[in-house]
C-alpha cells in the first residue's frame, strides 16, 4: 500500500478463493474451447464491508464513470 501510494490494499487471489466467493470464477469460451476465467465485475462496498451494489459483466471503458456516478 505504501509503495503504490494508494489509500487501500490491493488483493491478490492466486488460489481463486475470493473469486469463487463472489461467484465470478466462471467457465468461459476461449478460442472456442471452454476455460475457467474471471467474469469482470465491480462491487461497491461500504466501510463495514457490506456490498451496496453489484455490477456484473462490466465494460472496462465505461466502468470508472459508472462507479463515479454511484458515489455522487
CHARMM internal coordinates of N, CA and C (Angstrom, degrees):
IC EDIT
DIST 1 N 1 CA 1.4463
DIST 1 CA 1 C 1.5243
ANGL 1 N 1 CA 1 C 109.69
DIST 1 C 2 N 1.3228
ANGL 1 CA 1 C 2 N 117.68
DIHE 1 N 1 CA 1 C 2 N -48.16
DIST 2 N 2 CA 1.4540
ANGL 1 C 2 N 2 CA 120.22
DIHE 1 CA 1 C 2 N 2 CA -178.23
DIST 2 CA 2 C 1.5247
ANGL 2 N 2 CA 2 C 111.63
DIHE 1 C 2 N 2 CA 2 C -66.07
DIST 2 C 3 N 1.3274
ANGL 2 CA 2 C 3 N 117.62
DIHE 2 N 2 CA 2 C 3 N -34.94
DIST 3 N 3 CA 1.4643
ANGL 2 C 3 N 3 CA 120.80
DIHE 2 CA 2 C 3 N 3 CA -178.91
DIST 3 CA 3 C 1.5177
ANGL 3 N 3 CA 3 C 112.38
DIHE 2 C 3 N 3 CA 3 C -67.93
DIST 3 C 4 N 1.3176
ANGL 3 CA 3 C 4 N 117.45
DIHE 3 N 3 CA 3 C 4 N -32.95
DIST 4 N 4 CA 1.4602
ANGL 3 C 4 N 4 CA 121.60
DIHE 3 CA 3 C 4 N 4 CA -176.00
DIST 4 CA 4 C 1.5255
ANGL 4 N 4 CA 4 C 113.04
DIHE 3 C 4 N 4 CA 4 C -91.81
DIST 4 C 5 N 1.3233
ANGL 4 CA 4 C 5 N 118.06
DIHE 4 N 4 CA 4 C 5 N -12.59
DIST 5 N 5 CA 1.4553
ANGL 4 C 5 N 5 CA 121.18
DIHE 4 CA 4 C 5 N 5 CA -179.01
DIST 5 CA 5 C 1.5172
ANGL 5 N 5 CA 5 C 113.51
DIHE 4 C 5 N 5 CA 5 C 72.26
DIST 5 C 6 N 1.3247
ANGL 5 CA 5 C 6 N 117.51
DIHE 5 N 5 CA 5 C 6 N 21.78
DIST 6 N 6 CA 1.4613
ANGL 5 C 6 N 6 CA 121.63
DIHE 5 CA 5 C 6 N 6 CA -179.50
DIST 6 CA 6 C 1.5240
ANGL 6 N 6 CA 6 C 110.40
DIHE 5 C 6 N 6 CA 6 C -96.79
DIST 6 C 7 N 1.3345
ANGL 6 CA 6 C 7 N 118.23
DIHE 6 N 6 CA 6 C 7 N 146.39
DIST 7 N 7 CA 1.4644
ANGL 6 C 7 N 7 CA 120.81
DIHE 6 CA 6 C 7 N 7 CA 179.68
DIST 7 CA 7 C 1.5341
ANGL 7 N 7 CA 7 C 112.84
DIHE 6 C 7 N 7 CA 7 C -84.79
DIST 7 C 8 N 1.3281
ANGL 7 CA 7 C 8 N 117.25
DIHE 7 N 7 CA 7 C 8 N 18.60
DIST 8 N 8 CA 1.4648
ANGL 7 C 8 N 8 CA 121.39
DIHE 7 CA 7 C 8 N 8 CA -179.77
DIST 8 CA 8 C 1.5253
ANGL 8 N 8 CA 8 C 108.56
DIHE 7 C 8 N 8 CA 8 C -150.86
DIST 8 C 9 N 1.3142
ANGL 8 CA 8 C 9 N 116.11
DIHE 8 N 8 CA 8 C 9 N 161.31
DIST 9 N 9 CA 1.4633
ANGL 8 C 9 N 9 CA 121.53
DIHE 8 CA 8 C 9 N 9 CA 178.32
DIST 9 CA 9 C 1.5238
ANGL 9 N 9 CA 9 C 109.98
DIHE 8 C 9 N 9 CA 9 C -85.14
DIST 9 C 10 N 1.3182
ANGL 9 CA 9 C 10 N 116.17
DIHE 9 N 9 CA 9 C 10 N 145.31
DIST 10 N 10 CA 1.4598
ANGL 9 C 10 N 10 CA 121.10
DIHE 9 CA 9 C 10 N 10 CA 174.53
DIST 10 CA 10 C 1.5173
ANGL 10 N 10 CA 10 C 108.99
DIHE 9 C 10 N 10 CA 10 C -93.06
DIST 10 C 11 N 1.3083
ANGL 10 CA 10 C 11 N 116.88
DIHE 10 N 10 CA 10 C 11 N 146.47
DIST 11 N 11 CA 1.4558
ANGL 10 C 11 N 11 CA 122.84
DIHE 10 CA 10 C 11 N 11 CA -176.77
DIST 11 CA 11 C 1.5219
ANGL 11 N 11 CA 11 C 110.64
DIHE 10 C 11 N 11 CA 11 C -104.81
DIST 11 C 12 N 1.3159
ANGL 11 CA 11 C 12 N 116.04
DIHE 11 N 11 CA 11 C 12 N 133.70
DIST 12 N 12 CA 1.4552
ANGL 11 C 12 N 12 CA 121.65
DIHE 11 CA 11 C 12 N 12 CA 171.18
DIST 12 CA 12 C 1.5238
ANGL 12 N 12 CA 12 C 106.73
DIHE 11 C 12 N 12 CA 12 C -118.35
DIST 12 C 13 N 1.3270
ANGL 12 CA 12 C 13 N 117.46
DIHE 12 N 12 CA 12 C 13 N 133.57
DIST 13 N 13 CA 1.4624
ANGL 12 C 13 N 13 CA 121.23
DIHE 12 CA 12 C 13 N 13 CA -173.42
DIST 13 CA 13 C 1.5270
ANGL 13 N 13 CA 13 C 111.29
DIHE 12 C 13 N 13 CA 13 C -135.97
DIST 13 C 14 N 1.3389
ANGL 13 CA 13 C 14 N 118.09
DIHE 13 N 13 CA 13 C 14 N 62.56
DIST 14 N 14 CA 1.4684
ANGL 13 C 14 N 14 CA 119.76
DIHE 13 CA 13 C 14 N 14 CA -176.43
DIST 14 CA 14 C 1.5287
ANGL 14 N 14 CA 14 C 114.07
DIHE 13 C 14 N 14 CA 14 C -62.97
DIST 14 C 15 N 1.3272
ANGL 14 CA 14 C 15 N 118.96
DIHE 14 N 14 CA 14 C 15 N -24.02
DIST 15 N 15 CA 1.4681
ANGL 14 C 15 N 15 CA 121.40
DIHE 14 CA 14 C 15 N 15 CA 178.54
DIST 15 CA 15 C 1.5267
ANGL 15 N 15 CA 15 C 112.01
DIHE 14 C 15 N 15 CA 15 C -87.92
DIST 15 C 16 N 1.3290
ANGL 15 CA 15 C 16 N 118.59
DIHE 15 N 15 CA 15 C 16 N -2.75
DIST 16 N 16 CA 1.4686
ANGL 15 C 16 N 16 CA 126.73
DIHE 15 CA 15 C 16 N 16 CA 178.16
DIST 16 CA 16 C 1.5275
ANGL 16 N 16 CA 16 C 114.20
DIHE 15 C 16 N 16 CA 16 C 64.67
DIST 16 C 17 N 1.3286
ANGL 16 CA 16 C 17 N 118.45
DIHE 16 N 16 CA 16 C 17 N 20.21
DIST 17 N 17 CA 1.4690
ANGL 16 C 17 N 17 CA 120.69
DIHE 16 CA 16 C 17 N 17 CA 179.72
DIST 17 CA 17 C 1.5309
ANGL 17 N 17 CA 17 C 111.85
DIHE 16 C 17 N 17 CA 17 C -62.05
DIST 17 C 18 N 1.3225
ANGL 17 CA 17 C 18 N 116.77
DIHE 17 N 17 CA 17 C 18 N -46.78
DIST 18 N 18 CA 1.4658
ANGL 17 C 18 N 18 CA 120.21
DIHE 17 CA 17 C 18 N 18 CA -178.72
DIST 18 CA 18 C 1.5246
ANGL 18 N 18 CA 18 C 109.88
DIHE 17 C 18 N 18 CA 18 C -71.17
DIST 18 C 19 N 1.3240
ANGL 18 CA 18 C 19 N 117.04
DIHE 18 N 18 CA 18 C 19 N -39.84
DIST 19 N 19 CA 1.4666
ANGL 18 C 19 N 19 CA 120.26
DIHE 18 CA 18 C 19 N 19 CA 177.61
DIST 19 CA 19 C 1.5220
ANGL 19 N 19 CA 19 C 111.33
DIHE 18 C 19 N 19 CA 19 C -57.60
DIST 19 C 20 N 1.3086
ANGL 19 CA 19 C 20 N 116.08
DIHE 19 N 19 CA 19 C 20 N -41.86
DIST 20 N 20 CA 1.4669
ANGL 19 C 20 N 20 CA 119.91
DIHE 19 CA 19 C 20 N 20 CA 179.22
DIST 20 CA 20 C 1.5234
ANGL 20 N 20 CA 20 C 111.10
DIHE 19 C 20 N 20 CA 20 C -70.81
DIST 20 C 21 N 1.3257
ANGL 20 CA 20 C 21 N 118.02
DIHE 20 N 20 CA 20 C 21 N -36.96
DIST 21 N 21 CA 1.4668
ANGL 20 C 21 N 21 CA 120.92
DIHE 20 CA 20 C 21 N 21 CA 178.70
DIST 21 CA 21 C 1.5273
ANGL 21 N 21 CA 21 C 111.22
DIHE 20 C 21 N 21 CA 21 C -63.69
DIST 21 C 22 N 1.3346
ANGL 21 CA 21 C 22 N 117.07
DIHE 21 N 21 CA 21 C 22 N -35.89
DIST 22 N 22 CA 1.4646
ANGL 21 C 22 N 22 CA 121.55
DIHE 21 CA 21 C 22 N 22 CA 177.92
DIST 22 CA 22 C 1.5241
ANGL 22 N 22 CA 22 C 112.07
DIHE 21 C 22 N 22 CA 22 C -87.82
DIST 22 C 23 N 1.3130
ANGL 22 CA 22 C 23 N 116.99
DIHE 22 N 22 CA 22 C 23 N 2.58
DIST 23 N 23 CA 1.4648
ANGL 22 C 23 N 23 CA 124.08
DIHE 22 CA 22 C 23 N 23 CA 177.30
DIST 23 CA 23 C 1.5361
ANGL 23 N 23 CA 23 C 112.14
DIHE 22 C 23 N 23 CA 23 C 56.83
DIST 23 C 24 N 1.3362
ANGL 23 CA 23 C 24 N 116.01
DIHE 23 N 23 CA 23 C 24 N 44.72
DIST 24 N 24 CA 1.4615
ANGL 23 C 24 N 24 CA 120.67
DIHE 23 CA 23 C 24 N 24 CA 177.73
DIST 24 CA 24 C 1.5310
ANGL 24 N 24 CA 24 C 111.87
DIHE 23 C 24 N 24 CA 24 C -118.46
DIST 24 C 25 N 1.3370
ANGL 24 CA 24 C 25 N 118.26
DIHE 24 N 24 CA 24 C 25 N 4.16
DIST 25 N 25 CA 1.4661
ANGL 24 C 25 N 25 CA 122.81
DIHE 24 CA 24 C 25 N 25 CA 174.16
DIST 25 CA 25 C 1.5137
ANGL 25 N 25 CA 25 C 105.71
DIHE 24 C 25 N 25 CA 25 C -92.37
DIST 25 C 26 N 1.3249
ANGL 25 CA 25 C 26 N 116.66
DIHE 25 N 25 CA 25 C 26 N 102.31
DIST 26 N 26 CA 1.4569
ANGL 25 C 26 N 26 CA 122.02
DIHE 25 CA 25 C 26 N 26 CA -169.35
DIST 26 CA 26 C 1.5241
ANGL 26 N 26 CA 26 C 111.37
DIHE 25 C 26 N 26 CA 26 C -125.96
DIST 26 C 27 N 1.3308
ANGL 26 CA 26 C 27 N 114.57
DIHE 26 N 26 CA 26 C 27 N 158.87
DIST 27 N 27 CA 1.4580
ANGL 26 C 27 N 27 CA 118.86
DIHE 26 CA 26 C 27 N 27 CA 170.62
DIST 27 CA 27 C 1.5176
ANGL 27 N 27 CA 27 C 107.77
DIHE 26 C 27 N 27 CA 27 C -78.25
DIST 27 C 28 N 1.3247
ANGL 27 CA 27 C 28 N 114.70
DIHE 27 N 27 CA 27 C 28 N 130.56
DIST 28 N 28 CA 1.4504
ANGL 27 C 28 N 28 CA 121.29
DIHE 27 CA 27 C 28 N 28 CA -178.92
DIST 28 CA 28 C 1.5146
ANGL 28 N 28 CA 28 C 108.42
DIHE 27 C 28 N 28 CA 28 C -128.77
DIST 28 C 29 N 1.2946
ANGL 28 CA 28 C 29 N 115.96
DIHE 28 N 28 CA 28 C 29 N 169.51
DIST 29 N 29 CA 1.4552
ANGL 28 C 29 N 29 CA 120.68
DIHE 28 CA 28 C 29 N 29 CA 177.23
DIST 29 CA 29 C 1.5230
ANGL 29 N 29 CA 29 C 108.69
DIHE 28 C 29 N 29 CA 29 C -104.50
DIST 29 C 30 N 1.3170
ANGL 29 CA 29 C 30 N 116.54
DIHE 29 N 29 CA 29 C 30 N 122.47
DIST 30 N 30 CA 1.4515
ANGL 29 C 30 N 30 CA 121.66
DIHE 29 CA 29 C 30 N 30 CA 177.91
DIST 30 CA 30 C 1.5173
ANGL 30 N 30 CA 30 C 108.58
DIHE 29 C 30 N 30 CA 30 C -122.19
DIST 30 C 31 N 1.3212
ANGL 30 CA 30 C 31 N 115.88
DIHE 30 N 30 CA 30 C 31 N 113.12
DIST 31 N 31 CA 1.4627
ANGL 30 C 31 N 31 CA 121.77
DIHE 30 CA 30 C 31 N 31 CA -176.50
DIST 31 CA 31 C 1.5250
ANGL 31 N 31 CA 31 C 111.37
DIHE 30 C 31 N 31 CA 31 C 55.79
DIST 31 C 32 N 1.3442
ANGL 31 CA 31 C 32 N 115.50
DIHE 31 N 31 CA 31 C 32 N 37.45
DIST 32 N 32 CA 1.4492
ANGL 31 C 32 N 32 CA 121.34
DIHE 31 CA 31 C 32 N 32 CA 176.90
DIST 32 CA 32 C 1.5135
ANGL 32 N 32 CA 32 C 115.16
DIHE 31 C 32 N 32 CA 32 C 82.55
DIST 32 C 33 N 1.3337
ANGL 32 CA 32 C 33 N 117.69
DIHE 32 N 32 CA 32 C 33 N 0.78
DIST 33 N 33 CA 1.4662
ANGL 32 C 33 N 33 CA 121.55
DIHE 32 CA 32 C 33 N 33 CA 179.90
DIST 33 CA 33 C 1.5241
ANGL 33 N 33 CA 33 C 109.80
DIHE 32 C 33 N 33 CA 33 C -117.15
DIST 33 C 34 N 1.3329
ANGL 33 CA 33 C 34 N 116.91
DIHE 33 N 33 CA 33 C 34 N 141.63
DIST 34 N 34 CA 1.4661
ANGL 33 C 34 N 34 CA 118.98
DIHE 33 CA 33 C 34 N 34 CA 178.99
DIST 34 CA 34 C 1.5308
ANGL 34 N 34 CA 34 C 111.37
DIHE 33 C 34 N 34 CA 34 C -68.44
DIST 34 C 35 N 1.3294
ANGL 34 CA 34 C 35 N 114.85
DIHE 34 N 34 CA 34 C 35 N 138.42
DIST 35 N 35 CA 1.4595
ANGL 34 C 35 N 35 CA 121.70
DIHE 34 CA 34 C 35 N 35 CA 177.17
DIST 35 CA 35 C 1.5208
ANGL 35 N 35 CA 35 C 107.99
DIHE 34 C 35 N 35 CA 35 C -152.26
DIST 35 C 36 N 1.3167
ANGL 35 CA 35 C 36 N 117.19
DIHE 35 N 35 CA 35 C 36 N 149.32
DIST 36 N 36 CA 1.4580
ANGL 35 C 36 N 36 CA 120.89
DIHE 35 CA 35 C 36 N 36 CA 177.53
DIST 36 CA 36 C 1.5254
ANGL 36 N 36 CA 36 C 109.01
DIHE 35 C 36 N 36 CA 36 C -80.41
DIST 36 C 37 N 1.3386
ANGL 36 CA 36 C 37 N 115.96
DIHE 36 N 36 CA 36 C 37 N 141.80
DIST 37 N 37 CA 1.4565
ANGL 36 C 37 N 37 CA 120.71
DIHE 36 CA 36 C 37 N 37 CA 179.53
DIST 37 CA 37 C 1.5166
ANGL 37 N 37 CA 37 C 110.80
DIHE 36 C 37 N 37 CA 37 C -165.33
DIST 37 C 38 N 1.2998
ANGL 37 CA 37 C 38 N 115.04
DIHE 37 N 37 CA 37 C 38 N 179.16
DIST 38 N 38 CA 1.4672
ANGL 37 C 38 N 38 CA 121.65
DIHE 37 CA 37 C 38 N 38 CA -176.71
DIST 38 CA 38 C 1.5195
ANGL 38 N 38 CA 38 C 110.01
DIHE 37 C 38 N 38 CA 38 C -90.45
DIST 38 C 39 N 1.3318
ANGL 38 CA 38 C 39 N 115.57
DIHE 38 N 38 CA 38 C 39 N 132.43
DIST 39 N 39 CA 1.4633
ANGL 38 C 39 N 39 CA 121.08
DIHE 38 CA 38 C 39 N 39 CA 169.86
DIST 39 CA 39 C 1.5224
ANGL 39 N 39 CA 39 C 105.57
DIHE 38 C 39 N 39 CA 39 C -88.28
DIST 39 C 40 N 1.3229
ANGL 39 CA 39 C 40 N 117.41
DIHE 39 N 39 CA 39 C 40 N 114.85
DIST 40 N 40 CA 1.4655
ANGL 39 C 40 N 40 CA 120.40
DIHE 39 CA 39 C 40 N 40 CA -177.28
DIST 40 CA 40 C 1.5197
ANGL 40 N 40 CA 40 C 110.06
DIHE 39 C 40 N 40 CA 40 C -57.96
DIST 40 C 41 N 1.3185
ANGL 40 CA 40 C 41 N 114.81
DIHE 40 N 40 CA 40 C 41 N 125.33
DIST 41 N 41 CA 1.4550
ANGL 40 C 41 N 41 CA 122.05
DIHE 40 CA 40 C 41 N 41 CA -178.72
DIST 41 CA 41 C 1.5218
ANGL 41 N 41 CA 41 C 108.61
DIHE 40 C 41 N 41 CA 41 C -146.37
DIST 41 C 42 N 1.3220
ANGL 41 CA 41 C 42 N 115.92
DIHE 41 N 41 CA 41 C 42 N 154.71
DIST 42 N 42 CA 1.4599
ANGL 41 C 42 N 42 CA 121.19
DIHE 41 CA 41 C 42 N 42 CA 175.78
DIST 42 CA 42 C 1.5175
ANGL 42 N 42 CA 42 C 107.68
DIHE 41 C 42 N 42 CA 42 C -130.79
DIST 42 C 43 N 1.3336
ANGL 42 CA 42 C 43 N 115.29
DIHE 42 N 42 CA 42 C 43 N 139.21
DIST 43 N 43 CA 1.4560
ANGL 42 C 43 N 43 CA 121.31
DIHE 42 CA 42 C 43 N 43 CA 178.76
DIST 43 CA 43 C 1.5174
ANGL 43 N 43 CA 43 C 109.41
DIHE 42 C 43 N 43 CA 43 C -122.75
DIST 43 C 44 N 1.3186
ANGL 43 CA 43 C 44 N 116.47
DIHE 43 N 43 CA 43 C 44 N 132.48
DIST 44 N 44 CA 1.4446
ANGL 43 C 44 N 44 CA 122.23
DIHE 43 CA 43 C 44 N 44 CA 172.79
DIST 44 CA 44 C 1.5257
ANGL 44 N 44 CA 44 C 105.89
DIHE 43 C 44 N 44 CA 44 C -94.14
DIST 44 C 45 N 1.3301
ANGL 44 CA 44 C 45 N 116.49
DIHE 44 N 44 CA 44 C 45 N 114.57
DIST 45 N 45 CA 1.4640
ANGL 44 C 45 N 45 CA 122.32
DIHE 44 CA 44 C 45 N 45 CA -173.48
DIST 45 CA 45 C 1.5223
ANGL 45 N 45 CA 45 C 108.73
DIHE 44 C 45 N 45 CA 45 C -119.01
DIST 45 C 46 N 1.3456
ANGL 45 CA 45 C 46 N 116.76
DIHE 45 N 45 CA 45 C 46 N 131.79
DIST 46 N 46 CA 1.4635
ANGL 45 C 46 N 46 CA 119.82
DIHE 45 CA 45 C 46 N 46 CA -178.25
DIST 46 CA 46 C 1.5295
ANGL 46 N 46 CA 46 C 111.52
DIHE 45 C 46 N 46 CA 46 C -81.99
DIST 46 C 47 N 1.3218
ANGL 46 CA 46 C 47 N 116.11
DIHE 46 N 46 CA 46 C 47 N -179.55
DIST 47 N 47 CA 1.4627
ANGL 46 C 47 N 47 CA 122.44
DIHE 46 CA 46 C 47 N 47 CA -176.02
DIST 47 CA 47 C 1.5284
ANGL 47 N 47 CA 47 C 113.42
DIHE 46 C 47 N 47 CA 47 C -61.21
DIST 47 C 48 N 1.3345
ANGL 47 CA 47 C 48 N 117.27
DIHE 47 N 47 CA 47 C 48 N -26.00
DIST 48 N 48 CA 1.4678
ANGL 47 C 48 N 48 CA 121.35
DIHE 47 CA 47 C 48 N 48 CA 179.95
DIST 48 CA 48 C 1.5264
ANGL 48 N 48 CA 48 C 112.18
DIHE 47 C 48 N 48 CA 48 C -87.40
DIST 48 C 49 N 1.3293
ANGL 48 CA 48 C 49 N 117.31
DIHE 48 N 48 CA 48 C 49 N -3.23
DIST 49 N 49 CA 1.4568
ANGL 48 C 49 N 49 CA 120.65
DIHE 48 CA 48 C 49 N 49 CA 179.86
DIST 49 CA 49 C 1.5160
ANGL 49 N 49 CA 49 C 114.02
DIHE 48 C 49 N 49 CA 49 C 90.43
DIST 49 C 50 N 1.3327
ANGL 49 CA 49 C 50 N 117.49
DIHE 49 N 49 CA 49 C 50 N 11.53
DIST 50 N 50 CA 1.4568
ANGL 49 C 50 N 50 CA 122.10
DIHE 49 CA 49 C 50 N 50 CA 179.43
DIST 50 CA 50 C 1.5293
ANGL 50 N 50 CA 50 C 109.63
DIHE 49 C 50 N 50 CA 50 C -87.79
DIST 50 C 51 N 1.3198
ANGL 50 CA 50 C 51 N 116.54
DIHE 50 N 50 CA 50 C 51 N 133.43
DIST 51 N 51 CA 1.4619
ANGL 50 C 51 N 51 CA 120.54
DIHE 50 CA 50 C 51 N 51 CA 176.52
DIST 51 CA 51 C 1.5196
ANGL 51 N 51 CA 51 C 108.43
DIHE 50 C 51 N 51 CA 51 C -72.31
DIST 51 C 52 N 1.3238
ANGL 51 CA 51 C 52 N 116.55
DIHE 51 N 51 CA 51 C 52 N 117.98
DIST 52 N 52 CA 1.4609
ANGL 51 C 52 N 52 CA 122.80
DIHE 51 CA 51 C 52 N 52 CA -179.76
DIST 52 CA 52 C 1.5211
ANGL 52 N 52 CA 52 C 109.96
DIHE 51 C 52 N 52 CA 52 C -86.46
DIST 52 C 53 N 1.3328
ANGL 52 CA 52 C 53 N 116.18
DIHE 52 N 52 CA 52 C 53 N -40.86
DIST 53 N 53 CA 1.4527
ANGL 52 C 53 N 53 CA 120.75
DIHE 52 CA 52 C 53 N 53 CA -179.12
DIST 53 CA 53 C 1.5207
ANGL 53 N 53 CA 53 C 108.70
DIHE 52 C 53 N 53 CA 53 C -153.26
DIST 53 C 54 N 1.3300
ANGL 53 CA 53 C 54 N 115.99
DIHE 53 N 53 CA 53 C 54 N 143.99
DIST 54 N 54 CA 1.4631
ANGL 53 C 54 N 54 CA 121.81
DIHE 53 CA 53 C 54 N 54 CA 178.70
DIST 54 CA 54 C 1.5191
ANGL 54 N 54 CA 54 C 109.21
DIHE 53 C 54 N 54 CA 54 C -120.61
DIST 54 C 55 N 1.3157
ANGL 54 CA 54 C 55 N 115.64
DIHE 54 N 54 CA 54 C 55 N 138.31
DIST 55 N 55 CA 1.4546
ANGL 54 C 55 N 55 CA 122.29
DIHE 54 CA 54 C 55 N 55 CA 178.23
DIST 55 CA 55 C 1.5156
ANGL 55 N 55 CA 55 C 107.36
DIHE 54 C 55 N 55 CA 55 C -123.01
DIST 55 C 56 N 1.3139
ANGL 55 CA 55 C 56 N 117.78
DIHE 55 N 55 CA 55 C 56 N 114.79
DIST 56 N 56 CA 1.4538
ANGL 55 C 56 N 56 CA 122.07
DIHE 55 CA 55 C 56 N 56 CA 179.05
DIST 56 CA 56 C 1.5142
ANGL 56 N 56 CA 56 C 111.77
DIHE 55 C 56 N 56 CA 56 C -97.46
DIST 56 C 57 N 1.3234
ANGL 56 CA 56 C 57 N 115.85
DIHE 56 N 56 CA 56 C 57 N 155.79
DIST 57 N 57 CA 1.4711
ANGL 56 C 57 N 57 CA 122.47
DIHE 56 CA 56 C 57 N 57 CA 177.91
DIST 57 CA 57 C 1.5206
ANGL 57 N 57 CA 57 C 112.49
DIHE 56 C 57 N 57 CA 57 C 50.12
DIST 57 C 58 N 1.3198
ANGL 57 CA 57 C 58 N 116.16
DIHE 57 N 57 CA 57 C 58 N 49.27
DIST 58 N 58 CA 1.4613
ANGL 57 C 58 N 58 CA 120.60
DIHE 57 CA 57 C 58 N 58 CA -177.99
DIST 58 CA 58 C 1.5204
ANGL 58 N 58 CA 58 C 111.19
DIHE 57 C 58 N 58 CA 58 C -73.76
DIST 58 C 59 N 1.3063
ANGL 58 CA 58 C 59 N 115.30
DIHE 58 N 58 CA 58 C 59 N 153.20
DIST 59 N 59 CA 1.4611
ANGL 58 C 59 N 59 CA 122.25
DIHE 58 CA 58 C 59 N 59 CA 173.48
DIST 59 CA 59 C 1.5286
ANGL 59 N 59 CA 59 C 106.72
DIHE 58 C 59 N 59 CA 59 C -101.11
DIST 59 C 60 N 1.3223
ANGL 59 CA 59 C 60 N 116.67
DIHE 59 N 59 CA 59 C 60 N 122.88
DIST 60 N 60 CA 1.4623
ANGL 59 C 60 N 60 CA 120.55
DIHE 59 CA 59 C 60 N 60 CA -174.80
DIST 60 CA 60 C 1.5264
ANGL 60 N 60 CA 60 C 112.11
DIHE 59 C 60 N 60 CA 60 C -56.61
DIST 60 C 61 N 1.3173
ANGL 60 CA 60 C 61 N 117.25
DIHE 60 N 60 CA 60 C 61 N -34.97
DIST 61 N 61 CA 1.4598
ANGL 60 C 61 N 61 CA 121.28
DIHE 60 CA 60 C 61 N 61 CA -178.69
DIST 61 CA 61 C 1.5294
ANGL 61 N 61 CA 61 C 111.92
DIHE 60 C 61 N 61 CA 61 C -62.01
DIST 61 C 62 N 1.3288
ANGL 61 CA 61 C 62 N 117.99
DIHE 61 N 61 CA 61 C 62 N -36.31
DIST 62 N 62 CA 1.4639
ANGL 61 C 62 N 62 CA 122.66
DIHE 61 CA 61 C 62 N 62 CA -174.16
DIST 62 CA 62 C 1.5257
ANGL 62 N 62 CA 62 C 113.77
DIHE 61 C 62 N 62 CA 62 C -100.73
DIST 62 C 63 N 1.3206
ANGL 62 CA 62 C 63 N 117.84
DIHE 62 N 62 CA 62 C 63 N -13.10
DIST 63 N 63 CA 1.4555
ANGL 62 C 63 N 63 CA 120.51
DIHE 62 CA 62 C 63 N 63 CA -168.11
DIST 63 CA 63 C 1.5259
ANGL 63 N 63 CA 63 C 114.33
DIHE 62 C 63 N 63 CA 63 C -66.42
DIST 63 C 64 N 1.3180
ANGL 63 CA 63 C 64 N 118.95
DIHE 63 N 63 CA 63 C 64 N -41.29
DIST 64 N 64 CA 1.4664
ANGL 63 C 64 N 64 CA 120.64
DIHE 63 CA 63 C 64 N 64 CA -178.73
DIST 64 CA 64 C 1.5269
ANGL 64 N 64 CA 64 C 110.52
DIHE 63 C 64 N 64 CA 64 C -61.02
DIST 64 C 65 N 1.3117
ANGL 64 CA 64 C 65 N 117.79
DIHE 64 N 64 CA 64 C 65 N -45.75
DIST 65 N 65 CA 1.4618
ANGL 64 C 65 N 65 CA 121.09
DIHE 64 CA 64 C 65 N 65 CA 178.10
DIST 65 CA 65 C 1.5161
ANGL 65 N 65 CA 65 C 112.45
DIHE 64 C 65 N 65 CA 65 C -62.69
DIST 65 C 66 N 1.3269
ANGL 65 CA 65 C 66 N 116.09
DIHE 65 N 65 CA 65 C 66 N -40.00
DIST 66 N 66 CA 1.4632
ANGL 65 C 66 N 66 CA 121.03
DIHE 65 CA 65 C 66 N 66 CA 178.83
DIST 66 CA 66 C 1.5296
ANGL 66 N 66 CA 66 C 110.47
DIHE 65 C 66 N 66 CA 66 C -62.32
DIST 66 C 67 N 1.3185
ANGL 66 CA 66 C 67 N 116.69
DIHE 66 N 66 CA 66 C 67 N -42.94
DIST 67 N 67 CA 1.4721
ANGL 66 C 67 N 67 CA 119.97
DIHE 66 CA 66 C 67 N 67 CA -179.68
DIST 67 CA 67 C 1.5252
ANGL 67 N 67 CA 67 C 111.14
DIHE 66 C 67 N 67 CA 67 C -68.86
DIST 67 C 68 N 1.3277
ANGL 67 CA 67 C 68 N 118.24
DIHE 67 N 67 CA 67 C 68 N -38.75
DIST 68 N 68 CA 1.4737
ANGL 67 C 68 N 68 CA 120.28
DIHE 67 CA 67 C 68 N 68 CA 177.74
DIST 68 CA 68 C 1.5172
ANGL 68 N 68 CA 68 C 111.05
DIHE 67 C 68 N 68 CA 68 C -62.02
DIST 68 C 69 N 1.3318
ANGL 68 CA 68 C 69 N 118.17
DIHE 68 N 68 CA 68 C 69 N -37.47
DIST 69 N 69 CA 1.4655
ANGL 68 C 69 N 69 CA 121.39
DIHE 68 CA 68 C 69 N 69 CA 176.87
DIST 69 CA 69 C 1.5230
ANGL 69 N 69 CA 69 C 110.87
DIHE 68 C 69 N 69 CA 69 C -63.63
DIST 69 C 70 N 1.3312
ANGL 69 CA 69 C 70 N 116.38
DIHE 69 N 69 CA 69 C 70 N -38.84
DIST 70 N 70 CA 1.4712
ANGL 69 C 70 N 70 CA 120.77
DIHE 69 CA 69 C 70 N 70 CA -179.86
DIST 70 CA 70 C 1.5267
ANGL 70 N 70 CA 70 C 111.54
DIHE 69 C 70 N 70 CA 70 C -66.76
DIST 70 C 71 N 1.3170
ANGL 70 CA 70 C 71 N 117.18
DIHE 70 N 70 CA 70 C 71 N -29.59
DIST 71 N 71 CA 1.4673
ANGL 70 C 71 N 71 CA 121.16
DIHE 70 CA 70 C 71 N 71 CA -177.35
DIST 71 CA 71 C 1.5307
ANGL 71 N 71 CA 71 C 112.92
DIHE 70 C 71 N 71 CA 71 C -82.30
DIST 71 C 72 N 1.3309
ANGL 71 CA 71 C 72 N 117.85
DIHE 71 N 71 CA 71 C 72 N -14.39
DIST 72 N 72 CA 1.4801
ANGL 71 C 72 N 72 CA 120.75
DIHE 71 CA 71 C 72 N 72 CA 179.12
DIST 72 CA 72 C 1.4940
ANGL 72 N 72 CA 72 C 111.60
DIHE 71 C 72 N 72 CA 72 C -70.47
END
COOR INIT
IC SEED 1 N 1 CA 1 C
IC BUILD
